[in-house]
Amino acid sequence: MRKLTFALCFGNRGFMPGELILGAREDMVKAVTEAGYDYIMMEESATRYGAVETRSEGLLYHDWLKAHEGQYDGVIFCQPIFVDENGAAAALQDAGVPILMQAYPDEIGKMDFANRRDAYCGKFSVTDVFTQYQIPFTVMKPHVVHPLSPRFAENLRDFAAICRVVNGMKRFNLGCIGARTTAFKTVRFDEIALQKYGITVESFDLSELFQMVAALKDDDEKVLAKIRRLEDYTDFSIVPQPNKITLAKIGCVLDWYIQEYRLDALALRCWNEMETYLRVCPCVLLSELNDRGIPASCEIDICSAITMRAMWLASEKPATVLDWNNNYGDDEDKVVLFHCGPVAQSLMAGKGKVTEHKMFAKGDPGSGWGCNEGRIAAFPMTFSNCQTKDGKIIVYASEGAFTQDEIEDGYFGCAGVAQIPDLQNKLIKLARGGFKHHTSVGVGHMKEVLTEAFTIYLGYDVVDIDN
């Protein structure tokens, strides 16, 4: 895969010290490449200093950008001086990707006319006109920042995450394997609403999956390879061989759906037909999919799969779906987040162990092999989820941390203790807002990145549960 690539665009204005643009071109290239990203940039000879000032120059850059469509993930609009906003609007009105507004700071001791930039003021002219033109853009703190400063390196990292989320979410395929479990009205969703936002849901009947599993032979090379993969992935030492083979076959069928229909994420009906007829519980298969970057939600929770994909794109690390499951003693800012086993191995404190699902074993012993048990590691995290309502995607995002607090051995499945500031008030807002008993969890603090991508570029309605 190619590196994330930025198209660099520079502004100019006739009576300002345009010579400063040449230094900005060098600075920006150095900043982007040292941060590990790639760039494309219009030739310096194309216009005065290779920047845009007039509407004609803006249209020249516009056409150059169009000719390189598909080669860039975002645009950095660099303002070394107080630039002409008309040329900027003409240049970027059809960019089709996130645009980062960067403006240079002035320096004390260099405030004479030959060196004064006035980009602090000029940035408002550009953002004002872009707002009038309805061109979406990103602004970050501080208002002015030098490209070679540590603060801009942070800006670049966050902007890259925004670009990944926006470009990965504006059009993708989501597999819905099986019908919603009758009892779980909490995971209902509006397929037409999702399509409006570029999310195509491909729906499959669970009976088709069962037929494909039955057609696979035990010694099929795909099945044997999947067994090896699963045994390397987690501890299968106590799983009976027939159940292990069945899990591998289901894994092969899920891989086929992903490849055949170009699925970017999926949600699976995980109970109770698989347990009743196939004698397995597919938790560990979802765990493995999540670990290799294919967001996979259980219980046909399509909405959780959406926010899992967003967090995976933002962090480039696996996300998972968990229940708001238990209080942790009397600490009102702590909660036990749990699920039966779809947590990626890389998010766990130690190697998981595949066991029989305790709930299914209680009433039907031998029916629930596939629960990947363990504990979630301690790490800073973001939690988010969404719903569809009145044709809209409504989403929340907030932050907390998984702690090293212990959970007793008798607690089955995969769980962790999360500490979330002001948790009780946030839970009230989630309840009043009609959000489900699940939340999606990703690694690292990325609320600001997600909120920027969701609101400015993707058009989701964001509910702020923090204030």
C-alpha positions as CSV (number, residue, x, y, z in Angstrom):
1,M,0.0,0.0,0.0
2,R,1.2,3.5,-0.8
3,K,1.9,6.0,2.0
4,L,-0.7,8.4,2.9
5,T,-0.2,11.3,0.5
6,F,-0.9,15.1,0.9
7,A,-1.4,17.5,-2.0
8,L,0.4,20.7,-1.1
9,C,-1.1,24.0,-2.1
10,F,0.4,27.4,-1.4
11,G,-1.3,30.8,-1.4
12,N,0.1,34.2,-2.6
13,R,-1.0,37.9,-2.7
14,G,0.7,40.5,-4.8
15,F,1.7,43.2,-2.4
16,M,2.9,40.7,0.3
17,P,6.5,39.4,0.5
18,G,6.0,36.5,-1.9
19,E,9.6,35.5,-1.6
20,L,8.6,33.8,1.7
21,I,6.7,31.2,-0.3
22,L,9.9,29.6,-1.6
23,G,11.0,28.8,2.0
24,A,7.5,27.5,2.8
25,R,7.7,25.0,0.0
26,E,10.9,23.6,1.4
27,D,9.6,23.7,5.0
28,M,6.4,21.9,4.1
29,V,8.1,19.1,2.1
30,K,10.5,18.5,5.0
31,A,7.7,18.5,7.5
32,V,5.5,16.0,5.6
33,T,8.3,13.6,4.7
34,E,9.9,13.6,8.1
35,A,6.5,12.7,9.6
36,G,6.4,9.6,7.3
37,Y,4.0,10.8,4.7
38,D,4.3,11.4,1.0
39,Y,3.3,14.5,-1.1
40,I,2.6,15.8,-4.5
41,M,3.2,19.5,-5.4
42,M,2.6,21.7,-8.4
43,E,5.8,22.8,-10.1
44,E,7.3,26.1,-8.9
45,S,7.4,27.3,-12.5
46,A,3.7,26.8,-13.1
47,T,2.8,30.2,-11.4
48,R,4.7,32.9,-9.5
49,Y,6.5,30.9,-6.8
50,G,4.4,27.9,-7.6
51,A,1.5,29.4,-5.5
52,V,-2.1,30.5,-6.3
53,E,-3.3,34.1,-6.1
54,T,-5.6,35.0,-9.0
55,R,-8.7,33.1,-10.0
56,S,-6.8,31.9,-13.1
57,E,-4.0,30.5,-11.1
58,G,-6.5,28.9,-8.8
59,L,-8.2,27.2,-11.8
60,L,-4.8,26.1,-13.0
61,Y,-4.2,24.4,-9.6
62,H,-7.7,23.0,-9.7
63,D,-7.0,21.3,-13.0
64,W,-3.7,20.0,-11.8
65,L,-5.3,18.5,-8.8
66,K,-8.0,16.9,-10.9
67,A,-5.3,15.3,-13.1
68,H,-3.8,13.7,-10.0
69,E,-7.2,12.5,-8.6
70,G,-6.8,9.3,-6.6
71,Q,-3.1,10.1,-5.8
72,Y,-3.7,12.2,-2.7
73,D,-5.7,11.7,0.6
74,G,-5.8,15.2,1.8
75,V,-4.8,18.8,0.9
76,I,-2.6,21.0,3.0
77,F,-3.3,24.7,2.2
78,C,-0.2,26.5,3.3
79,Q,-0.5,30.3,3.9
80,P,3.0,31.7,4.3
81,I,1.6,35.2,4.1
82,F,-1.8,36.9,3.9
83,V,-3.0,35.1,0.8
84,D,-5.7,35.8,-1.8
85,E,-8.8,33.9,-0.8
86,N,-10.4,34.0,-4.3
87,G,-7.6,32.0,-5.9
88,A,-7.7,29.6,-2.9
89,A,-11.4,28.9,-3.4
90,A,-11.0,28.4,-7.1
91,A,-8.2,26.0,-6.5
92,L,-9.8,23.8,-3.8
93,Q,-13.6,24.0,-4.4
94,D,-13.6,20.5,-5.9
95,A,-10.8,18.9,-3.9
96,G,-13.1,16.1,-2.6
97,V,-10.8,15.3,0.4
98,P,-10.1,17.0,3.8
99,I,-8.3,20.3,3.6
100,L,-6.0,21.4,6.4
101,M,-5.6,25.2,6.9
102,Q,-2.0,26.0,7.9
103,A,-0.8,29.6,8.4
104,Y,2.7,30.8,9.3
105,P,3.4,32.7,12.5
106,D,5.1,36.1,12.5
107,E,8.4,36.4,14.4
108,I,9.3,39.1,16.9
109,G,12.1,41.2,15.4
110,K,10.8,40.5,11.8
111,M,7.8,42.7,11.7
112,D,9.0,45.1,9.0
113,F,7.2,45.1,5.6
114,A,9.8,42.9,4.0
115,N,9.3,40.1,6.6
116,R,5.8,40.5,8.1
117,R,3.5,37.7,7.1
118,D,0.0,38.8,8.4
119,A,-1.1,35.1,7.9
120,Y,-2.8,35.2,11.3
121,C,-5.3,37.6,9.9
122,G,-5.3,36.2,6.4
123,K,-6.3,32.8,7.6
124,F,-9.7,34.2,8.6
125,S,-10.2,35.6,5.1
126,V,-9.7,32.1,3.6
127,T,-11.9,30.3,6.1
128,D,-14.6,33.0,5.7
129,V,-14.7,32.6,1.9
130,F,-14.5,28.8,2.1
131,T,-17.5,28.8,4.5
132,Q,-19.4,31.0,2.0
133,Y,-18.5,28.6,-0.8
134,Q,-19.4,25.6,1.4
135,I,-15.9,24.1,1.0
136,P,-15.3,21.9,4.1
137,F,-11.9,22.4,5.8
138,T,-10.1,21.6,9.0
139,V,-8.6,24.1,11.4
140,M,-6.4,23.1,14.4
141,K,-4.7,24.7,17.4
142,P,-2.6,26.8,17.4
143,H,-4.1,29.3,14.9
144,V,-0.7,29.9,13.3
145,V,2.1,27.3,13.5
146,H,5.4,26.8,11.8
147,P,5.6,23.6,9.6
148,L,8.8,22.5,11.3
149,S,7.5,22.8,14.9
150,P,6.5,19.9,17.1
151,R,3.0,21.3,17.3
152,F,2.6,21.0,13.5
153,A,3.9,17.4,13.6
154,E,1.0,16.7,16.0
155,N,-1.4,18.5,13.6
156,L,-0.2,16.4,10.7
157,R,-0.7,13.1,12.7
158,D,-4.3,14.1,13.6
159,F,-5.0,15.4,10.1
160,A,-3.7,12.1,8.6
161,A,-6.1,10.3,10.9
162,I,-9.0,12.5,9.8
163,C,-8.1,11.8,6.1
164,R,-8.1,8.0,6.8
165,V,-11.5,8.1,8.5
166,V,-13.1,10.4,5.8
167,N,-11.8,8.6,2.8
168,G,-12.5,5.1,4.4
169,M,-16.0,6.0,5.5
170,K,-17.5,8.0,2.7
171,R,-18.0,4.8,0.6
172,F,-17.7,1.2,1.9
173,N,-19.4,-2.2,2.0
174,L,-20.8,-3.7,5.2
175,G,-21.8,-7.3,5.5
176,C,-24.9,-8.3,7.4
177,I,-24.7,-12.1,7.8
178,G,-28.0,-13.3,9.3
179,A,-31.1,-11.7,10.4
180,R,-31.5,-9.6,13.6
181,T,-32.1,-11.8,16.6
182,T,-35.8,-11.3,17.5
183,A,-35.1,-10.3,21.1
184,F,-32.6,-7.6,20.1
185,K,-34.5,-4.6,18.9
186,T,-31.7,-2.5,20.2
187,V,-29.6,-3.3,17.1
188,R,-32.2,-2.3,14.5
189,F,-30.9,0.0,11.8
190,D,-32.1,1.9,8.7
191,E,-30.4,0.4,5.6
192,I,-31.6,3.2,3.3
193,A,-30.3,5.9,5.7
194,L,-26.8,4.2,5.6
195,Q,-26.8,4.2,1.8
196,K,-27.4,7.9,1.9
197,Y,-24.0,8.2,3.6
198,G,-22.3,5.9,1.2
199,I,-22.5,2.7,3.3
200,T,-23.7,-0.2,1.3
201,V,-25.2,-3.1,3.3
202,E,-24.9,-6.6,1.7
203,S,-27.3,-8.9,3.5
204,F,-26.9,-12.7,3.6
205,D,-29.2,-15.5,5.0
206,L,-27.6,-17.6,7.7
207,S,-28.8,-20.8,6.0
208,E,-26.5,-20.0,3.1
209,L,-23.6,-19.9,5.4
210,F,-24.7,-23.3,6.9
211,Q,-24.9,-24.8,3.5
212,M,-21.4,-23.6,2.5
213,V,-20.0,-24.9,5.8
214,A,-21.6,-28.3,5.2
215,A,-20.1,-28.4,1.7
216,L,-16.5,-28.0,2.9
217,K,-14.5,-31.2,3.5
218,D,-12.5,-31.6,6.7
219,D,-9.2,-32.1,4.8
220,D,-9.8,-29.1,2.4
221,E,-6.5,-27.2,2.3
222,K,-8.4,-24.0,3.1
223,V,-9.8,-25.6,6.2
224,L,-6.5,-27.0,7.3
225,A,-4.8,-23.6,6.8
226,K,-7.5,-21.9,8.8
227,I,-7.0,-24.4,11.6
228,R,-3.3,-23.6,11.6
229,R,-4.0,-19.9,11.7
230,L,-6.5,-20.2,14.6
231,E,-4.1,-22.4,16.6
232,D,-1.3,-19.8,16.1
233,Y,-3.7,-17.0,17.0
234,T,-4.9,-18.2,20.4
235,D,-5.0,-21.2,22.7
236,F,-7.2,-24.0,21.3
237,S,-5.8,-26.7,23.5
238,I,-9.1,-27.8,25.1
239,V,-11.3,-27.4,22.1
240,P,-12.6,-30.8,20.7
241,Q,-11.3,-31.5,17.2
242,P,-14.8,-31.6,15.6
243,N,-15.7,-28.2,17.0
244,K,-12.3,-26.8,15.9
245,I,-12.9,-28.0,12.4
246,T,-16.3,-26.5,12.3
247,L,-15.0,-23.1,13.5
248,A,-12.3,-23.3,10.8
249,K,-15.0,-24.0,8.1
250,I,-17.1,-21.0,9.3
251,G,-13.9,-18.9,9.2
252,C,-13.3,-20.0,5.6
253,V,-16.9,-19.0,4.6
254,L,-16.6,-15.6,6.3
255,D,-13.4,-15.1,4.3
256,W,-15.2,-15.9,1.1
257,Y,-17.9,-13.4,1.8
258,I,-15.3,-10.7,2.5
259,Q,-13.4,-11.4,-0.7
260,E,-16.4,-12.1,-3.0
261,Y,-18.4,-9.0,-1.9
262,R,-15.4,-6.7,-1.1
263,L,-16.7,-6.3,2.5
264,D,-14.8,-3.7,4.6
265,A,-16.6,-4.7,7.8
266,L,-19.3,-7.1,8.9
267,A,-21.8,-8.0,11.6
268,L,-22.8,-11.6,12.3
269,R,-25.8,-13.3,13.8
270,C,-23.9,-15.3,16.4
271,W,-26.7,-17.1,18.3
272,N,-28.4,-19.3,18.8
273,E,-28.5,-21.3,15.5
274,M,-24.7,-21.8,15.3
275,E,-24.8,-23.2,18.8
276,T,-27.9,-25.4,18.3
277,Y,-26.9,-26.9,14.9
278,L,-23.2,-26.4,14.4
279,R,-22.2,-26.7,18.1
280,V,-19.9,-23.7,18.1
281,C,-19.9,-20.1,19.1
282,P,-18.1,-17.9,16.6
283,C,-16.6,-15.3,19.0
284,V,-13.0,-16.3,18.3
285,L,-13.6,-15.9,14.5
286,L,-14.7,-12.3,15.1
287,S,-11.7,-11.7,17.3
288,E,-9.4,-12.9,14.6
289,L,-11.1,-10.7,11.9
290,N,-10.8,-7.7,14.2
291,D,-7.1,-8.4,14.8
292,R,-6.3,-8.3,11.1
293,G,-8.2,-5.1,10.5
294,I,-11.6,-6.2,9.3
295,P,-14.1,-4.8,11.9
296,A,-16.4,-7.6,12.9
297,S,-19.3,-7.1,15.2
298,C,-21.5,-9.8,16.9
299,E,-25.3,-9.9,17.4
300,I,-25.9,-8.2,14.0
301,D,-24.9,-4.9,15.5
302,I,-24.3,-3.1,12.2
303,C,-24.1,0.3,13.9
304,S,-21.2,-0.9,16.1
305,A,-19.4,-2.2,13.1
306,I,-19.6,1.4,11.6
307,T,-17.9,3.0,14.6
308,M,-15.4,0.2,14.9
309,R,-14.4,0.9,11.3
310,A,-14.0,4.6,12.0
311,M,-11.8,4.0,15.0
312,W,-9.7,1.4,13.2
313,L,-9.1,3.9,10.4
314,A,-8.3,6.7,12.9
315,S,-5.9,4.7,15.0
316,E,-4.7,2.0,12.6
317,K,-5.3,-0.5,15.5
318,P,-8.1,-3.0,16.0
319,A,-11.4,-1.9,17.6
320,T,-14.0,-4.0,19.3
321,V,-17.6,-4.0,20.4
322,L,-18.4,-4.5,24.1
323,D,-21.4,-4.5,26.5
324,W,-21.9,-1.8,29.1
325,N,-22.0,-4.8,31.5
326,N,-21.3,-4.3,35.2
327,N,-20.5,-1.7,37.8
328,Y,-17.1,-2.0,39.5
329,G,-17.9,-2.0,43.2
330,D,-18.8,1.5,44.4
331,D,-16.6,3.5,42.0
332,E,-19.1,5.4,39.9
333,D,-16.5,6.3,37.2
334,K,-15.5,2.7,36.6
335,V,-17.4,0.1,34.5
336,V,-16.8,-3.5,33.4
337,L,-16.9,-3.6,29.6
338,F,-17.4,-7.2,28.4
339,H,-18.2,-9.5,25.5
340,C,-18.0,-13.2,25.0
341,G,-14.8,-13.0,22.9
342,P,-14.7,-10.8,19.8
343,V,-11.9,-8.7,21.3
344,A,-8.8,-8.8,19.1
345,Q,-5.9,-10.7,20.6
346,S,-3.7,-7.6,20.3
347,L,-6.0,-5.7,22.7
348,M,-5.8,-8.4,25.4
349,A,-3.5,-8.5,28.4
350,G,-2.3,-12.0,27.6
351,K,-3.0,-14.8,25.2
352,G,-6.7,-15.8,25.1
353,K,-8.0,-19.3,25.6
354,V,-10.9,-20.7,23.6
355,T,-13.5,-22.2,25.9
356,E,-17.1,-23.3,25.9
357,H,-19.5,-20.4,26.2
358,K,-20.8,-20.6,29.8
359,M,-24.3,-19.4,29.0
360,F,-24.8,-22.0,26.3
361,A,-23.1,-24.8,28.3
362,K,-25.6,-24.2,31.1
363,G,-28.6,-25.3,29.1
364,D,-27.0,-27.3,26.3
365,P,-23.5,-28.7,27.2
366,G,-21.1,-29.0,24.3
367,S,-22.9,-26.4,22.1
368,G,-20.8,-23.2,22.7
369,W,-17.1,-23.9,21.8
370,G,-15.5,-20.7,20.5
371,C,-15.6,-18.2,23.3
372,N,-12.1,-16.5,23.4
373,E,-11.6,-15.8,27.1
374,G,-9.1,-13.4,28.6
375,R,-8.8,-9.8,29.9
376,I,-8.5,-6.5,28.1
377,A,-5.1,-4.8,28.5
378,A,-4.7,-1.4,30.1
379,F,-4.6,1.4,27.5
380,P,-6.1,4.9,26.8
381,M,-9.3,4.3,24.8
382,T,-12.0,6.0,22.8
383,F,-15.6,4.7,22.9
384,S,-18.2,5.5,20.3
385,N,-21.4,4.2,18.8
386,C,-24.2,5.3,16.5
387,Q,-27.8,4.9,15.5
388,T,-30.0,5.6,12.5
389,K,-32.9,7.8,13.1
390,D,-35.1,9.8,10.7
391,G,-32.8,9.1,7.9
392,K,-29.7,10.3,9.8
393,I,-26.6,8.7,11.4
394,I,-26.4,10.0,15.0
395,V,-23.1,9.2,16.7
396,Y,-21.3,9.9,20.0
397,A,-17.6,9.7,20.9
398,S,-15.9,10.1,24.3
399,E,-12.7,9.0,26.0
400,G,-11.4,7.0,29.0
401,A,-8.9,4.3,29.8
402,F,-8.8,0.6,30.5
403,T,-7.2,0.1,33.9
404,Q,-5.2,-2.7,35.4
405,D,-7.9,-3.4,38.0
406,E,-8.5,-7.1,38.4
407,I,-11.6,-9.0,37.5
408,E,-12.1,-12.3,39.4
409,D,-11.3,-15.5,37.5
410,G,-14.9,-16.7,37.6
411,Y,-16.0,-13.9,35.3
412,F,-16.2,-15.6,31.8
413,G,-15.5,-14.1,28.4
414,C,-13.2,-11.2,27.7
415,A,-13.6,-8.1,29.9
416,G,-11.7,-5.1,31.2
417,V,-12.3,-2.3,33.8
418,A,-12.7,1.1,32.1
419,Q,-12.4,4.4,34.0
420,I,-14.4,7.2,32.4
421,P,-14.6,10.7,33.8
422,D,-18.1,11.7,34.8
423,L,-19.4,8.3,33.7
424,Q,-22.8,8.5,35.4
425,N,-23.9,11.7,33.6
426,K,-22.7,10.2,30.3
427,L,-24.7,7.1,30.9
428,I,-27.8,9.2,31.4
429,K,-27.2,11.0,28.1
430,L,-26.8,7.7,26.3
431,A,-30.0,6.4,27.9
432,R,-31.9,9.5,27.1
433,G,-30.5,9.5,23.5
434,G,-31.7,6.0,22.8
435,F,-28.3,4.5,22.3
436,K,-27.8,0.7,22.7
437,H,-26.3,-1.5,25.4
438,H,-23.2,-1.9,23.2
439,T,-20.3,0.5,22.7
440,S,-17.4,0.3,20.3
441,V,-13.9,0.8,21.7
442,G,-10.6,1.7,20.0
443,V,-7.1,2.3,21.1
444,G,-6.0,5.8,22.0
445,H,-7.7,9.1,22.4
446,M,-9.3,10.2,19.1
447,K,-12.5,11.9,20.0
448,E,-11.5,15.2,18.3
449,V,-10.4,13.4,15.1
450,L,-13.6,11.4,14.9
451,T,-15.8,14.4,15.6
452,E,-14.0,16.4,12.9
453,A,-14.4,13.6,10.4
454,F,-18.0,12.9,11.3
455,T,-19.3,16.5,11.4
456,I,-17.3,18.5,8.8
457,Y,-16.8,15.9,6.1
458,L,-19.2,13.0,6.5
459,G,-22.4,14.8,7.7
460,Y,-23.2,12.7,10.7
461,D,-25.1,14.3,13.6
462,V,-22.8,14.2,16.7
463,V,-24.3,14.0,20.2
464,D,-21.9,15.5,22.7
465,I,-22.1,13.4,25.9
466,D,-19.2,15.2,27.6
467,N,-20.8,18.5,28.2
